[in-house]
Amino acid sequence: MTIEEQILANPVLRDMQNLLELQTAKGLAKYGTTVNPMDHSTIEWLKHYREEMIDGAVYATVVIQKLEEMQNGTK
Protein backbone atom coordinates (compact mmCIF):
# COMPACT_ATOMS: atom_id res chain seq x y z
CA MET A 1 0.00 0.00 0.00
CA THR A 2 1.40 3.40 -0.96
CA ILE A 3 1.69 6.28 1.48
CA GLU A 4 -1.18 8.06 -0.28
CA GLU A 5 -3.37 4.95 0.03
CA GLN A 6 -2.48 4.62 3.71
CA ILE A 7 -3.42 8.24 4.34
CA LEU A 8 -6.74 7.81 2.51
CA ALA A 9 -7.47 4.61 4.46
CA ASN A 10 -6.78 6.21 7.84
CA PRO A 11 -9.43 8.73 8.94
CA VAL A 12 -7.07 10.45 11.40
CA LEU A 13 -4.36 10.97 8.78
CA ARG A 14 -6.94 12.02 6.19
CA ASP A 15 -8.33 14.59 8.64
CA MET A 16 -4.84 15.90 9.43
CA GLN A 17 -4.07 16.19 5.72
CA ASN A 18 -7.31 18.12 5.17
CA LEU A 19 -6.54 20.43 8.11
CA LEU A 20 -3.06 21.15 6.76
CA GLU A 21 -4.52 21.98 3.35
CA LEU A 22 -7.16 24.26 4.91
CA GLN A 23 -4.58 26.06 7.08
CA THR A 24 -2.31 26.50 4.06
CA ALA A 25 -5.19 28.00 2.08
CA LYS A 26 -6.02 30.36 4.98
CA GLY A 27 -2.39 31.45 5.19
CA LEU A 28 -2.20 32.05 1.46
CA ALA A 29 -5.41 34.09 1.54
CA LYS A 30 -4.25 36.14 4.53
CA TYR A 31 -0.53 36.58 3.77
CA GLY A 32 -0.27 35.79 0.06
CA THR A 33 2.46 33.22 0.65
CA THR A 34 3.28 30.00 2.45
CA VAL A 35 5.59 29.68 5.46
CA ASN A 36 9.08 30.94 4.74
CA PRO A 37 11.77 29.97 7.27
CA MET A 38 13.62 33.18 6.46
CA ASP A 39 10.72 35.39 7.58
CA HIS A 40 11.75 35.16 11.24
CA SER A 41 14.75 34.31 13.35
CA THR A 42 14.86 30.99 15.18
CA ILE A 43 13.95 32.71 18.42
CA GLU A 44 11.00 34.46 16.77
CA TRP A 45 9.76 31.14 15.36
CA LEU A 46 10.00 29.60 18.82
CA LYS A 47 8.06 32.50 20.30
CA HIS A 48 5.32 32.07 17.67
CA TYR A 49 5.25 28.35 18.44
CA ARG A 50 5.01 29.02 22.18
CA GLU A 51 2.08 31.41 21.63
CA GLU A 52 0.26 28.80 19.53
CA MET A 53 0.87 26.13 22.17
CA ILE A 54 -0.51 28.41 24.89
CA ASP A 55 -3.64 28.91 22.78
CA GLY A 56 -3.86 25.13 22.34
CA ALA A 57 -3.55 24.58 26.09
CA VAL A 58 -6.40 27.05 26.68
CA TYR A 59 -8.60 25.23 24.14
CA ALA A 60 -7.75 21.84 25.69
CA THR A 61 -8.63 23.18 29.15
CA VAL A 62 -12.03 24.38 27.91
CA VAL A 63 -12.77 20.96 26.39
CA ILE A 64 -11.63 19.17 29.56
CA GLN A 65 -13.91 21.35 31.66
CA LYS A 66 -16.86 20.75 29.34
CA LEU A 67 -16.28 16.98 29.39
CA GLU A 68 -15.98 17.00 33.17
CA GLU A 69 -19.25 18.94 33.41
CA MET A 70 -20.93 16.40 31.13
CA GLN A 71 -19.54 13.50 33.18
CA ASN A 72 -20.72 15.07 36.43
CA GLY A 73 -24.11 15.95 34.93
CA THR A 74 -23.72 19.65 35.67
CA LYS A 75 -24.35 20.83 32.09
mmCIF file of the N, C-alpha and C atoms, coordinates in Angstrom:
data_MODEL
# 
_entry.id   MODEL 
# 
loop_
_atom_site.group_PDB 
_atom_site.id 
_atom_site.type_symbol 
_atom_site.label_atom_id 
_atom_site.label_alt_id 
_atom_site.label_comp_id 
_atom_site.label_asym_id 
_atom_site.label_entity_id 
_atom_site.label_seq_id 
_atom_site.pdbx_PDB_ins_code 
_atom_site.Cartn_x 
_atom_site.Cartn_y 
_atom_site.Cartn_z 
_atom_site.occupancy 
_atom_site.B_iso_or_equiv 
_atom_site.pdbx_formal_charge 
_atom_site.auth_seq_id 
_atom_site.auth_comp_id 
_atom_site.auth_asym_id 
_atom_site.auth_atom_id 
_atom_site.pdbx_PDB_model_num 
ATOM 1   N N  . MET A 1 1  ? 0.851   -1.181 0.000  1.00 0.00 ? 1  MET A N  1 
ATOM 2   C CA . MET A 1 1  ? 0.000   0.000  0.000  1.00 0.00 ? 1  MET A CA 1 
ATOM 3   C C  . MET A 1 1  ? 0.896   1.244  0.000  1.00 0.00 ? 1  MET A C  1 
ATOM 4   N N  . THR A 1 2  ? 0.611   2.180  -0.890 1.00 0.00 ? 2  THR A N  1 
ATOM 5   C CA . THR A 1 2  ? 1.404   3.402  -0.965 1.00 0.00 ? 2  THR A CA 1 
ATOM 6   C C  . THR A 1 2  ? 1.083   4.312  0.220  1.00 0.00 ? 2  THR A C  1 
ATOM 7   N N  . ILE A 1 3  ? 1.925   5.311  0.415  1.00 0.00 ? 3  ILE A N  1 
ATOM 8   C CA . ILE A 1 3  ? 1.692   6.285  1.479  1.00 0.00 ? 3  ILE A CA 1 
ATOM 9   C C  . ILE A 1 3  ? 0.351   6.995  1.256  1.00 0.00 ? 3  ILE A C  1 
ATOM 10  N N  . GLU A 1 4  ? 0.081   7.376  0.023  1.00 0.00 ? 4  GLU A N  1 
ATOM 11  C CA . GLU A 1 4  ? -1.176  8.057  -0.282 1.00 0.00 ? 4  GLU A CA 1 
ATOM 12  C C  . GLU A 1 4  ? -2.371  7.174  0.047  1.00 0.00 ? 4  GLU A C  1 
ATOM 13  N N  . GLU A 1 5  ? -2.282  5.876  -0.276 1.00 0.00 ? 5  GLU A N  1 
ATOM 14  C CA . GLU A 1 5  ? -3.366  4.946  0.031  1.00 0.00 ? 5  GLU A CA 1 
ATOM 15  C C  . GLU A 1 5  ? -3.539  4.772  1.538  1.00 0.00 ? 5  GLU A C  1 
ATOM 16  N N  . GLN A 1 6  ? -2.426  4.757  2.261  1.00 0.00 ? 6  GLN A N  1 
ATOM 17  C CA . GLN A 1 6  ? -2.484  4.621  3.715  1.00 0.00 ? 6  GLN A CA 1 
ATOM 18  C C  . GLN A 1 6  ? -3.148  5.845  4.349  1.00 0.00 ? 6  GLN A C  1 
ATOM 19  N N  . ILE A 1 7  ? -2.808  7.013  3.826  1.00 0.00 ? 7  ILE A N  1 
ATOM 20  C CA . ILE A 1 7  ? -3.422  8.240  4.337  1.00 0.00 ? 7  ILE A CA 1 
ATOM 21  C C  . ILE A 1 7  ? -4.923  8.220  4.071  1.00 0.00 ? 7  ILE A C  1 
ATOM 22  N N  . LEU A 1 8  ? -5.314  7.851  2.855  1.00 0.00 ? 8  LEU A N  1 
ATOM 23  C CA . LEU A 1 8  ? -6.737  7.813  2.514  1.00 0.00 ? 8  LEU A CA 1 
ATOM 24  C C  . LEU A 1 8  ? -7.494  6.775  3.334  1.00 0.00 ? 8  LEU A C  1 
ATOM 25  N N  . ALA A 1 9  ? -6.827  5.684  3.708  1.00 0.00 ? 9  ALA A N  1 
ATOM 26  C CA . ALA A 1 9  ? -7.473  4.611  4.465  1.00 0.00 ? 9  ALA A CA 1 
ATOM 27  C C  . ALA A 1 9  ? -7.580  4.935  5.955  1.00 0.00 ? 9  ALA A C  1 
ATOM 28  N N  . ASN A 1 10 ? -6.808  5.889  6.421  1.00 0.00 ? 10 ASN A N  1 
ATOM 29  C CA . ASN A 1 10 ? -6.777  6.207  7.845  1.00 0.00 ? 10 ASN A CA 1 
ATOM 30  C C  . ASN A 1 10 ? -7.514  7.522  8.077  1.00 0.00 ? 10 ASN A C  1 
ATOM 31  N N  . PRO A 1 11 ? -8.655  7.496  8.781  1.00 0.00 ? 11 PRO A N  1 
ATOM 32  C CA . PRO A 1 11 ? -9.431  8.728  8.945  1.00 0.00 ? 11 PRO A CA 1 
ATOM 33  C C  . PRO A 1 11 ? -8.695  9.818  9.722  1.00 0.00 ? 11 PRO A C  1 
ATOM 34  N N  . VAL A 1 12 ? -7.827  9.439  10.648 1.00 0.00 ? 12 VAL A N  1 
ATOM 35  C CA . VAL A 1 12 ? -7.067  10.447 11.404 1.00 0.00 ? 12 VAL A CA 1 
ATOM 36  C C  . VAL A 1 12 ? -6.074  11.144 10.478 1.00 0.00 ? 12 VAL A C  1 
ATOM 37  N N  . LEU A 1 13 ? -5.331  10.371 9.700  1.00 0.00 ? 13 LEU A N  1 
ATOM 38  C CA . LEU A 1 13 ? -4.361  10.968 8.777  1.00 0.00 ? 13 LEU A CA 1 
ATOM 39  C C  . LEU A 1 13 ? -5.048  11.781 7.690  1.00 0.00 ? 13 LEU A C  1 
ATOM 40  N N  . ARG A 1 14 ? -6.189  11.285 7.210  1.00 0.00 ? 14 ARG A N  1 
ATOM 41  C CA . ARG A 1 14 ? -6.944  12.017 6.190  1.00 0.00 ? 14 ARG A CA 1 
ATOM 42  C C  . ARG A 1 14 ? -7.418  13.356 6.760  1.00 0.00 ? 14 ARG A C  1 
ATOM 43  N N  . ASP A 1 15 ? -7.891  13.349 8.004  1.00 0.00 ? 15 ASP A N  1 
ATOM 44  C CA . ASP A 1 15 ? -8.332  14.588 8.642  1.00 0.00 ? 15 ASP A CA 1 
ATOM 45  C C  . ASP A 1 15 ? -7.167  15.554 8.822  1.00 0.00 ? 15 ASP A C  1 
ATOM 46  N N  . MET A 1 16 ? -6.018  15.043 9.252  1.00 0.00 ? 16 MET A N  1 
ATOM 47  C CA . MET A 1 16 ? -4.843  15.898 9.428  1.00 0.00 ? 16 MET A CA 1 
ATOM 48  C C  . MET A 1 16 ? -4.400  16.499 8.090  1.00 0.00 ? 16 MET A C  1 
ATOM 49  N N  . GLN A 1 17 ? -4.435  15.694 7.039  1.00 0.00 ? 17 GLN A N  1 
ATOM 50  C CA . GLN A 1 17 ? -4.066  16.192 5.719  1.00 0.00 ? 17 GLN A CA 1 
ATOM 51  C C  . GLN A 1 17 ? -5.026  17.304 5.285  1.00 0.00 ? 17 GLN A C  1 
ATOM 52  N N  . ASN A 1 18 ? -6.314  17.095 5.516  1.00 0.00 ? 18 ASN A N  1 
ATOM 53  C CA . ASN A 1 18 ? -7.306  18.122 5.172  1.00 0.00 ? 18 ASN A CA 1 
ATOM 54  C C  . ASN A 1 18 ? -7.086  19.395 5.977  1.00 0.00 ? 18 ASN A C  1 
ATOM 55  N N  . LEU A 1 19 ? -6.799  19.248 7.271  1.00 0.00 ? 19 LEU A N  1 
ATOM 56  C CA . LEU A 1 19 ? -6.541  20.425 8.110  1.00 0.00 ? 19 LEU A CA 1 
ATOM 57  C C  . LEU A 1 19 ? -5.323  21.201 7.633  1.00 0.00 ? 19 LEU A C  1 
ATOM 58  N N  . LEU A 1 20 ? -4.267  20.482 7.269  1.00 0.00 ? 20 LEU A N  1 
ATOM 59  C CA . LEU A 1 20 ? -3.065  21.149 6.756  1.00 0.00 ? 20 LEU A CA 1 
ATOM 60  C C  . LEU A 1 20 ? -3.380  21.919 5.478  1.00 0.00 ? 20 LEU A C  1 
ATOM 61  N N  . GLU A 1 21 ? -4.158  21.305 4.596  1.00 0.00 ? 21 GLU A N  1 
ATOM 62  C CA . GLU A 1 21 ? -4.517  21.980 3.349  1.00 0.00 ? 21 GLU A CA 1 
ATOM 63  C C  . GLU A 1 21 ? -5.373  23.212 3.620  1.00 0.00 ? 21 GLU A C  1 
ATOM 64  N N  . LEU A 1 22 ? -6.314  23.108 4.568  1.00 0.00 ? 22 LEU A N  1 
ATOM 65  C CA . LEU A 1 22 ? -7.155  24.265 4.914  1.00 0.00 ? 22 LEU A CA 1 
ATOM 66  C C  . LEU A 1 22 ? -6.335  25.390 5.531  1.00 0.00 ? 22 LEU A C  1 
ATOM 67  N N  . GLN A 1 23 ? -5.425  25.048 6.449  1.00 0.00 ? 23 GLN A N  1 
ATOM 68  C CA . GLN A 1 23 ? -4.578  26.063 7.081  1.00 0.00 ? 23 GLN A CA 1 
ATOM 69  C C  . GLN A 1 23 ? -3.668  26.732 6.052  1.00 0.00 ? 23 GLN A C  1 
ATOM 70  N N  . THR A 1 24 ? -3.163  25.945 5.120  1.00 0.00 ? 24 THR A N  1 
ATOM 71  C CA . THR A 1 24 ? -2.314  26.495 4.064  1.00 0.00 ? 24 THR A CA 1 
ATOM 72  C C  . THR A 1 24 ? -3.110  27.477 3.210  1.00 0.00 ? 24 THR A C  1 
ATOM 73  N N  . ALA A 1 25 ? -4.333  27.110 2.876  1.00 0.00 ? 25 ALA A N  1 
ATOM 74  C CA . ALA A 1 25 ? -5.190  28.001 2.082  1.00 0.00 ? 25 ALA A CA 1 
ATOM 75  C C  . ALA A 1 25 ? -5.494  29.282 2.850  1.00 0.00 ? 25 ALA A C  1 
ATOM 76  N N  . LYS A 1 26 ? -5.773  29.169 4.158  1.00 0.00 ? 26 LYS A N  1 
ATOM 77  C CA . LYS A 1 26 ? -6.020  30.363 4.976  1.00 0.00 ? 26 LYS A CA 1 
ATOM 78  C C  . LYS A 1 26 ? -4.788  31.263 5.006  1.00 0.00 ? 26 LYS A C  1 
ATOM 79  N N  . GLY A 1 27 ? -3.618  30.670 5.168  1.00 0.00 ? 27 GLY A N  1 
ATOM 80  C CA . GLY A 1 27 ? -2.386  31.448 5.195  1.00 0.00 ? 27 GLY A CA 1 
ATOM 81  C C  . GLY A 1 27 ? -2.125  32.149 3.873  1.00 0.00 ? 27 GLY A C  1 
ATOM 82  N N  . LEU A 1 28 ? -2.371  31.436 2.780  1.00 0.00 ? 28 LEU A N  1 
ATOM 83  C CA . LEU A 1 28 ? -2.197  32.047 1.461  1.00 0.00 ? 28 LEU A CA 1 
ATOM 84  C C  . LEU A 1 28 ? -3.166  33.213 1.261  1.00 0.00 ? 28 LEU A C  1 
ATOM 85  N N  . ALA A 1 29 ? -4.411  33.022 1.694  1.00 0.00 ? 29 ALA A N  1 
ATOM 86  C CA . ALA A 1 29 ? -5.411  34.087 1.545  1.00 0.00 ? 29 ALA A CA 1 
ATOM 87  C C  . ALA A 1 29 ? -5.048  35.295 2.406  1.00 0.00 ? 29 ALA A C  1 
ATOM 88  N N  . LYS A 1 30 ? -4.546  35.046 3.605  1.00 0.00 ? 30 LYS A N  1 
ATOM 89  C CA . LYS A 1 30 ? -4.253  36.136 4.535  1.00 0.00 ? 30 LYS A CA 1 
ATOM 90  C C  . LYS A 1 30 ? -2.923  36.824 4.219  1.00 0.00 ? 30 LYS A C  1 
ATOM 91  N N  . TYR A 1 31 ? -1.877  36.032 3.917  1.00 0.00 ? 31 TYR A N  1 
ATOM 92  C CA . TYR A 1 31 ? -0.531  36.583 3.772  1.00 0.00 ? 31 TYR A CA 1 
ATOM 93  C C  . TYR A 1 31 ? -0.006  36.562 2.339  1.00 0.00 ? 31 TYR A C  1 
ATOM 94  N N  . GLY A 1 32 ? -0.698  35.850 1.451  1.00 0.00 ? 32 GLY A N  1 
ATOM 95  C CA . GLY A 1 32 ? -0.275  35.792 0.062  1.00 0.00 ? 32 GLY A CA 1 
ATOM 96  C C  . GLY A 1 32 ? 0.924   34.886 -0.195 1.00 0.00 ? 32 GLY A C  1 
ATOM 97  N N  . THR A 1 33 ? 1.310   34.111 0.802  1.00 0.00 ? 33 THR A N  1 
ATOM 98  C CA . THR A 1 33 ? 2.460   33.223 0.648  1.00 0.00 ? 33 THR A CA 1 
ATOM 99  C C  . THR A 1 33 ? 2.370   32.094 1.669  1.00 0.00 ? 33 THR A C  1 
ATOM 100 N N  . THR A 1 34 ? 3.189   31.074 1.482  1.00 0.00 ? 34 THR A N  1 
ATOM 101 C CA . THR A 1 34 ? 3.275   30.003 2.454  1.00 0.00 ? 34 THR A CA 1 
ATOM 102 C C  . THR A 1 34 ? 4.363   30.336 3.467  1.00 0.00 ? 34 THR A C  1 
ATOM 103 N N  . VAL A 1 35 ? 4.572   29.463 4.418  1.00 0.00 ? 35 VAL A N  1 
ATOM 104 C CA . VAL A 1 35 ? 5.587   29.677 5.457  1.00 0.00 ? 35 VAL A CA 1 
ATOM 105 C C  . VAL A 1 35 ? 6.971   29.751 4.822  1.00 0.00 ? 35 VAL A C  1 
ATOM 106 N N  . ASN A 1 36 ? 7.709   30.770 5.208  1.00 0.00 ? 36 ASN A N  1 
ATOM 107 C CA . ASN A 1 36 ? 9.084   30.941 4.736  1.00 0.00 ? 36 ASN A CA 1 
ATOM 108 C C  . ASN A 1 36 ? 9.998   30.974 5.955  1.00 0.00 ? 36 ASN A C  1 
ATOM 109 N N  . PRO A 1 37 ? 10.881  30.003 6.105  1.00 0.00 ? 37 PRO A N  1 
ATOM 110 C CA . PRO A 1 37 ? 11.765  29.973 7.272  1.00 0.00 ? 37 PRO A CA 1 
ATOM 111 C C  . PRO A 1 37 ? 12.595  31.240 7.455  1.00 0.00 ? 37 PRO A C  1 
ATOM 112 N N  . MET A 1 38 ? 12.799  31.984 6.379  1.00 0.00 ? 38 MET A N  1 
ATOM 113 C CA . MET A 1 38 ? 13.625  33.181 6.465  1.00 0.00 ? 38 MET A CA 1 
ATOM 114 C C  . MET A 1 38 ? 12.847  34.413 6.961  1.00 0.00 ? 38 MET A C  1 
ATOM 115 N N  . ASP A 1 39 ? 11.533  34.257 7.137  1.00 0.00 ? 39 ASP A N  1 
ATOM 116 C CA . ASP A 1 39 ? 10.716  35.389 7.583  1.00 0.00 ? 39 ASP A CA 1 
ATOM 117 C C  . ASP A 1 39 ? 11.014  35.809 9.017  1.00 0.00 ? 39 ASP A C  1 
ATOM 118 N N  . HIS A 1 40 ? 11.493  34.868 9.834  1.00 0.00 ? 40 HIS A N  1 
ATOM 119 C CA . HIS A 1 40 ? 11.745  35.157 11.245 1.00 0.00 ? 40 HIS A CA 1 
ATOM 120 C C  . HIS A 1 40 ? 13.029  34.466 11.686 1.00 0.00 ? 40 HIS A C  1 
ATOM 121 N N  . SER A 1 41 ? 13.584  34.970 12.764 1.00 0.00 ? 41 SER A N  1 
ATOM 122 C CA . SER A 1 41 ? 14.748  34.308 13.354 1.00 0.00 ? 41 SER A CA 1 
ATOM 123 C C  . SER A 1 41 ? 14.276  33.039 14.069 1.00 0.00 ? 41 SER A C  1 
ATOM 124 N N  . THR A 1 42 ? 15.206  32.209 14.445 1.00 0.00 ? 42 THR A N  1 
ATOM 125 C CA . THR A 1 42 ? 14.861  30.985 15.178 1.00 0.00 ? 42 THR A CA 1 
ATOM 126 C C  . THR A 1 42 ? 14.140  31.317 16.468 1.00 0.00 ? 42 THR A C  1 
ATOM 127 N N  . ILE A 1 43 ? 14.609  32.314 17.173 1.00 0.00 ? 43 ILE A N  1 
ATOM 128 C CA . ILE A 1 43 ? 13.952  32.713 18.421 1.00 0.00 ? 43 ILE A CA 1 
ATOM 129 C C  . ILE A 1 43 ? 12.531  33.208 18.149 1.00 0.00 ? 43 ILE A C  1 
ATOM 130 N N  . GLU A 1 44 ? 12.342  33.987 17.103 1.00 0.00 ? 44 GLU A N  1 
ATOM 131 C CA . GLU A 1 44 ? 10.998  34.465 16.769 1.00 0.00 ? 44 GLU A CA 1 
ATOM 132 C C  . GLU A 1 44 ? 10.065  33.306 16.430 1.00 0.00 ? 44 GLU A C  1 
ATOM 133 N N  . TRP A 1 45 ? 10.579  32.315 15.666 1.00 0.00 ? 45 TRP A N  1 
ATOM 134 C CA . TRP A 1 45 ? 9.762   31.138 15.355 1.00 0.00 ? 45 TRP A CA 1 
ATOM 135 C C  . TRP A 1 45 ? 9.374   30.406 16.630 1.00 0.00 ? 45 TRP A C  1 
ATOM 136 N N  . LEU A 1 46 ? 10.304  30.275 17.555 1.00 0.00 ? 46 LEU A N  1 
ATOM 137 C CA . LEU A 1 46 ? 10.000  29.599 18.820 1.00 0.00 ? 46 LEU A CA 1 
ATOM 138 C C  . LEU A 1 46 ? 8.973   30.379 19.640 1.00 0.00 ? 46 LEU A C  1 
ATOM 139 N N  . LYS A 1 47 ? 9.045   31.693 19.592 1.00 0.00 ? 47 LYS A N  1 
ATOM 140 C CA . LYS A 1 47 ? 8.058   32.504 20.299 1.00 0.00 ? 47 LYS A CA 1 
ATOM 141 C C  . LYS A 1 47 ? 6.670   32.340 19.680 1.00 0.00 ? 47 LYS A C  1 
ATOM 142 N N  . HIS A 1 48 ? 6.599   32.318 18.349 1.00 0.00 ? 48 HIS A N  1 
ATOM 143 C CA . HIS A 1 48 ? 5.319   32.071 17.666 1.00 0.00 ? 48 HIS A CA 1 
ATOM 144 C C  . HIS A 1 48 ? 4.775   30.700 18.068 1.00 0.00 ? 48 HIS A C  1 
ATOM 145 N N  . TYR A 1 49 ? 5.644   29.711 18.066 1.00 0.00 ? 49 TYR A N  1 
ATOM 146 C CA . TYR A 1 49 ? 5.247   28.353 18.439 1.00 0.00 ? 49 TYR A CA 1 
ATOM 147 C C  . TYR A 1 49 ? 4.709   28.333 19.874 1.00 0.00 ? 49 TYR A C  1 
ATOM 148 N N  . ARG A 1 50 ? 5.421   28.987 20.783 1.00 0.00 ? 50 ARG A N  1 
ATOM 149 C CA . ARG A 1 50 ? 5.009   29.024 22.181 1.00 0.00 ? 50 ARG A CA 1 
ATOM 150 C C  . ARG A 1 50 ? 3.623   29.659 22.314 1.00 0.00 ? 50 ARG A C  1 
ATOM 151 N N  . GLU A 1 51 ? 3.387   30.751 21.587 1.00 0.00 ? 51 GLU A N  1 
ATOM 152 C CA . GLU A 1 51 ? 2.076   31.406 21.632 1.00 0.00 ? 51 GLU A CA 1 
ATOM 153 C C  . GLU A 1 51 ? 0.974   30.468 21.143 1.00 0.00 ? 51 GLU A C  1 
ATOM 154 N N  . GLU A 1 52 ? 1.246   29.744 20.062 1.00 0.00 ? 52 GLU A N  1 
ATOM 155 C CA . GLU A 1 52 ? 0.259   28.799 19.532 1.00 0.00 ? 52 GLU A CA 1 
ATOM 156 C C  . GLU A 1 52 ? -0.004  27.671 20.521 1.00 0.00 ? 52 GLU A C  1 
ATOM 157 N N  . MET A 1 53 ? 1.037   27.205 21.202 1.00 0.00 ? 53 MET A N  1 
ATOM 158 C CA . MET A 1 53 ? 0.873   26.127 22.173 1.00 0.00 ? 53 MET A CA 1 
ATOM 159 C C  . MET A 1 53 ? 0.085   26.597 23.394 1.00 0.00 ? 53 MET A C  1 
ATOM 160 N N  . ILE A 1 54 ? 0.277   27.850 23.792 1.00 0.00 ? 54 ILE A N  1 
ATOM 161 C CA . ILE A 1 54 ? -0.507  28.408 24.889 1.00 0.00 ? 54 ILE A CA 1 
ATOM 162 C C  . ILE A 1 54 ? -1.980  28.451 24.489 1.00 0.00 ? 54 ILE A C  1 
ATOM 163 N N  . ASP A 1 55 ? -2.263  28.907 23.273 1.00 0.00 ? 55 ASP A N  1 
ATOM 164 C CA . ASP A 1 55 ? -3.643  28.906 22.783 1.00 0.00 ? 55 ASP A CA 1 
ATOM 165 C C  . ASP A 1 55 ? -4.203  27.489 22.806 1.00 0.00 ? 55 ASP A C  1 
ATOM 166 N N  . GLY A 1 56 ? -3.415  26.523 22.349 1.00 0.00 ? 56 GLY A N  1 
ATOM 167 C CA . GLY A 1 56 ? -3.856  25.132 22.341 1.00 0.00 ? 56 GLY A CA 1 
ATOM 168 C C  . GLY A 1 56 ? -4.145  24.624 23.741 1.00 0.00 ? 56 GLY A C  1 
ATOM 169 N N  . ALA A 1 57 ? -3.321  25.008 24.707 1.00 0.00 ? 57 ALA A N  1 
ATOM 170 C CA . ALA A 1 57 ? -3.551  24.583 26.091 1.00 0.00 ? 57 ALA A CA 1 
ATOM 171 C C  . ALA A 1 57 ? -4.847  25.186 26.629 1.00 0.00 ? 57 ALA A C  1 
ATOM 172 N N  . VAL A 1 58 ? -5.141  26.420 26.266 1.00 0.00 ? 58 VAL A N  1 
ATOM 173 C CA . VAL A 1 58 ? -6.398  27.050 26.675 1.00 0.00 ? 58 VAL A CA 1 
ATOM 174 C C  . VAL A 1 58 ? -7.579  26.278 26.083 1.00 0.00 ? 58 VAL A C  1 
ATOM 175 N N  . TYR A 1 59 ? -7.510  25.965 24.788 1.00 0.00 ? 59 TYR A N  1 
ATOM 176 C CA . TYR A 1 59 ? -8.600  25.229 24.140 1.00 0.00 ? 59 TYR A CA 1 
ATOM 177 C C  . TYR A 1 59 ? -8.776  23.860 24.778 1.00 0.00 ? 59 TYR A C  1 
ATOM 178 N N  . ALA A 1 60 ? -7.671  23.163 25.063 1.00 0.00 ? 60 ALA A N  1 
ATOM 179 C CA . ALA A 1 60 ? -7.747  21.845 25.692 1.00 0.00 ? 60 ALA A CA 1 
ATOM 180 C C  . ALA A 1 60 ? -8.384  21.948 27.073 1.00 0.00 ? 60 ALA A C  1 
ATOM 181 N N  . THR A 1 61 ? -8.059  22.984 27.820 1.00 0.00 ? 61 THR A N  1 
ATOM 182 C CA . THR A 1 61 ? -8.630  23.176 29.147 1.00 0.00 ? 61 THR A CA 1 
ATOM 183 C C  . THR A 1 61 ? -10.139 23.389 29.064 1.00 0.00 ? 61 THR A C  1 
ATOM 184 N N  . VAL A 1 62 ? -10.586 24.158 28.096 1.00 0.00 ? 62 VAL A N  1 
ATOM 185 C CA . VAL A 1 62 ? -12.028 24.378 27.912 1.00 0.00 ? 62 VAL A CA 1 
ATOM 186 C C  . VAL A 1 62 ? -12.722 23.044 27.624 1.00 0.00 ? 62 VAL A C  1 
ATOM 187 N N  . VAL A 1 63 ? -12.156 22.246 26.738 1.00 0.00 ? 63 VAL A N  1 
ATOM 188 C CA . VAL A 1 63 ? -12.769 20.962 26.386 1.00 0.00 ? 63 VAL A CA 1 
ATOM 189 C C  . VAL A 1 63 ? -12.780 20.028 27.595 1.00 0.00 ? 63 VAL A C  1 
ATOM 190 N N  . ILE A 1 64 ? -11.687 19.989 28.350 1.00 0.00 ? 64 ILE A N  1 
ATOM 191 C CA . ILE A 1 64 ? -11.633 19.167 29.560 1.00 0.00 ? 64 ILE A CA 1 
ATOM 192 C C  . ILE A 1 64 ? -12.734 19.579 30.527 1.00 0.00 ? 64 ILE A C  1 
ATOM 193 N N  . GLN A 1 65 ? -12.881 20.869 30.744 1.00 0.00 ? 65 GLN A N  1 
ATOM 194 C CA . GLN A 1 65 ? -13.914 21.352 31.664 1.00 0.00 ? 65 GLN A CA 1 
ATOM 195 C C  . GLN A 1 65 ? -15.307 20.969 31.177 1.00 0.00 ? 65 GLN A C  1 
ATOM 196 N N  . LYS A 1 66 ? -15.558 21.117 29.887 1.00 0.00 ? 66 LYS A N  1 
ATOM 197 C CA . LYS A 1 66 ? -16.861 20.747 29.336 1.00 0.00 ? 66 LYS A CA 1 
ATOM 198 C C  . LYS A 1 66 ? -17.119 19.252 29.494 1.00 0.00 ? 66 LYS A C  1 
ATOM 199 N N  . LEU A 1 67 ? -16.115 18.423 29.233 1.00 0.00 ? 67 LEU A N  1 
ATOM 200 C CA . LEU A 1 67 ? -16.278 16.975 29.391 1.00 0.00 ? 67 LEU A CA 1 
ATOM 201 C C  . LEU A 1 67 ? -16.507 16.597 30.845 1.00 0.00 ? 67 LEU A C  1 
ATOM 202 N N  . GLU A 1 68 ? -15.783 17.261 31.746 1.00 0.00 ? 68 GLU A N  1 
ATOM 203 C CA . GLU A 1 68 ? -15.980 17.000 33.174 1.00 0.00 ? 68 GLU A CA 1 
ATOM 204 C C  . GLU A 1 68 ? -17.391 17.391 33.609 1.00 0.00 ? 68 GLU A C  1 
ATOM 205 N N  . GLU A 1 69 ? -17.886 18.516 33.110 1.00 0.00 ? 69 GLU A N  1 
ATOM 206 C CA . GLU A 1 69 ? -19.249 18.942 33.415 1.00 0.00 ? 69 GLU A CA 1 
ATOM 207 C C  . GLU A 1 69 ? -20.258 17.923 32.906 1.00 0.00 ? 69 GLU A C  1 
ATOM 208 N N  . MET A 1 70 ? -20.035 17.412 31.695 1.00 0.00 ? 70 MET A N  1 
ATOM 209 C CA . MET A 1 70 ? -20.927 16.403 31.132 1.00 0.00 ? 70 MET A CA 1 
ATOM 210 C C  . MET A 1 70 ? -20.884 15.120 31.962 1.00 0.00 ? 70 MET A C  1 
ATOM 211 N N  . GLN A 1 71 ? -19.690 14.716 32.361 1.00 0.00 ? 71 GLN A N  1 
ATOM 212 C CA . GLN A 1 71 ? -19.543 13.497 33.184 1.00 0.00 ? 71 GLN A CA 1 
ATOM 213 C C  . GLN A 1 71 ? -20.239 13.644 34.520 1.00 0.00 ? 71 GLN A C  1 
ATOM 214 N N  . ASN A 1 72 ? -20.141 14.825 35.101 1.00 0.00 ? 72 ASN A N  1 
ATOM 215 C CA . ASN A 1 72 ? -20.724 15.068 36.431 1.00 0.00 ? 72 ASN A CA 1 
ATOM 216 C C  . ASN A 1 72 ? -22.187 15.470 36.343 1.00 0.00 ? 72 ASN A C  1 
ATOM 217 N N  . GLY A 1 73 ? -22.699 15.603 35.121 1.00 0.00 ? 73 GLY A N  1 
ATOM 218 C CA . GLY A 1 73 ? -24.109 15.948 34.931 1.00 0.00 ? 73 GLY A CA 1 
ATOM 219 C C  . GLY A 1 73 ? -24.455 17.368 35.309 1.00 0.00 ? 73 GLY A C  1 
ATOM 220 N N  . THR A 1 74 ? -23.443 18.265 35.276 1.00 0.00 ? 74 THR A N  1 
ATOM 221 C CA . THR A 1 74 ? -23.719 19.648 35.667 1.00 0.00 ? 74 THR A CA 1 
ATOM 222 C C  . THR A 1 74 ? -24.118 20.520 34.494 1.00 0.00 ? 74 THR A C  1 
ATOM 223 N N  . LYS A 1 75 ? -23.918 20.057 33.263 1.00 0.00 ? 75 LYS A N  1 
ATOM 224 C CA . LYS A 1 75 ? -24.346 20.833 32.091 1.00 0.00 ? 75 LYS A CA 1 
ATOM 225 C C  . LYS A 1 75 ? -24.675 19.946 30.953 1.00 0.00 ? 75 LYS A C  1 
# 
